[in-house]
């Protein structure tokens, strides 16, 4: 059985499933989240997690979120380094994740799709890819060569950033209100 939150409504010709996300990512573990679940499950499609915690952000993983409001909970650590990390929602305006000032960094790959990431800071020295996503209310979190806080939402150093159909709102930093890039390749399409 597949929970209704992950089902497809053919009559509306609209996908309400997260099964259509990039399935070409190999060597990953998939974890599922549903903010409306009755209990915090096992992270499977049939028994999704209800909450996003520090320990559930893992290297080599793909996190799938159904529409809902989520808030990252963590205790003392406000940052984490991961590799090959992807996060997919259903609808950027309805899948909202508050990072509570969390800083997430990688030297490999970040991939985000159909999600609002609020109050998160991302530091990338690899490939950063986002499509149909909203980055909001972030205040930077990386110090680059003692120049102050950089990249309200995204700081890229010697990496590649590819953004398609993304929105940046309410972000600030000493350098790069939304994005700070140093020695990186930026490809930005249809973003505001």
N, C-alpha and C positions, 0 to 999 in steps of 0.2 A: 504494500500500500504506500502511496505517496501522499503526504499531507496536502490539503487543498491549497496551501500557500505556495506550493511548488508545482501546481497543476497548470494545464494549458486550457484557456477558454477559447475554443475554436470559433464559437459564435461571434465573439467580439473581434476575432482576427488579431488578438493582442496576446503576446506571450507574457504569462505570469509565472514563468518558470525560470529558474536559474540554470537549467541544463543547457541552454544555448550559448553559454559563455565560452570563451576560448578553451577548447578541449585539447589544443595542441601543446599544452604545457606538460612536459614529461617529468617524471620523478617527483611529483608533488603529492601532497596529502590534501584532500578536500575536506573542509569543515563548513558546516551549515549553521545559520543563525536565524532565529525568528523571535522578535521582541514580544510577540503576542502568545508565545508558547506558555502552557500552564506551568511547566517545570523547566529547570535547566537540564537539558538532555545530554546526549552523548556526542553531539556534534555531527550526527549523520543526517541524511535527508529525512529519514523516518523519525528521528529523535534529535532535532536541532538544539543547539545551545540557545539559551535565552539572553545571556549577557556576554559582553566582550570583556575579557580580563587580560592582564599583562601576559600571563602564561599561555594564552591562546594565540598570541602573535608569535609565529614561529617561522624559521627559515624553511624554504622549500614547501610552502603551503599556499593554498588558494582558499580564501574565505568568501563564502557566498551568503549574502544577506537578503532576506525578503524585506519589503517595505516596512518601515517602522523607525522608531527613535531609539538609538543605542548610545550609551555613554561608557567610555573606556574606564575601567576601574583598575587602579594600581595603588600600591602603598608607598614605598619610599623611592623606588626607581622611576625617574621621569623620562628615561630614554632607553632605547634598545637598538641594537644593530642586528639586521637580518639579511639573508641572501635569498634571491628568487622568491619574492613575496608579491602575491596578487590579492586584490580585494574587489569583489564585484557585488553591486546592488541590483535592484530591479529597475528603479526609476530615481534619477538624481534628486528630484524634488521631494521624494517620499521615503528615500532610504538615507537617513541622516545619522551620522556618527560623530559624537563629540569626543575629541581626544583629550580634553582637559589640560591642554598645554604640552601634551606628550611629543617627544622628538623621536622620530623613527629614521634610521639611517641604513644605507646599504652601499656596497661596492659592486653589486651585481645588478639585479633587476627589480624595479617596482612596476606594478601594472594595476591601474585603477580604472573602473568602468561603472557608469550609472550610479554614482554615489555622491552625497554631500559629505565632505570631510571638514568639520568645523573645529577650530582651535587645535589643529595638528601642525607640526612642523616636520618637513621631510628634507633630509640631507642625502644627496645621491652623488656617488662617484662612478656610477654605472649608467644603465639605461633606465630612464624614468618615462613611463608612458601612461597617459591618462586620456580617456575619451568620455564625453557626455558626463562630466563631473563638475562639482562645485566645490571650490576651496574658499572657506570663509573664516573670518574672525580670528586669524592667527597673527601673532606678533613677533615672528622670527625666533630664532633660537640657536643660531650658529654664529660663532665668532670666526671671522675669516681674516687671518693675518692681523689681528688686533684692530680691525677696522670697525668693530661694533657688531650689533645684531644684523644678520643678513637674511634676506629672503623671508618675507612674511609667512609664506606657505612652503616655498620650495627653494632650496639652495643646491646648486649643481656645480661641482668642481671636477673638471676633466672628464665629463660624462656627456651623455646625449639626453636631451629632453624633447619628447614628442607629445604635443597637446592638441587634441581635436575636440571642438565643440565644448570647451570648458569655460566656466565663469569664475572670476575671482572677485570677492566682495568683502570689504571690511578688514583687509589685511594690512599690516604695517611692519616696518623694520627701519633701522638706520640706513641700510642700503638695500634696494630692491623691495619695494612695498609688497609685491606679491611673489616675484621670482628674482633671485640673484643668481647670476651665472658667471663663472670664471673659467676660461679655457674650455668651454663646453659648446657643443653644437645644439642650437635651439631650432625646433621646427614647430611653429605655432599656427594653427589653422582654425579660423572661425571661433576665436576665443574673445572674451571681453573681460 
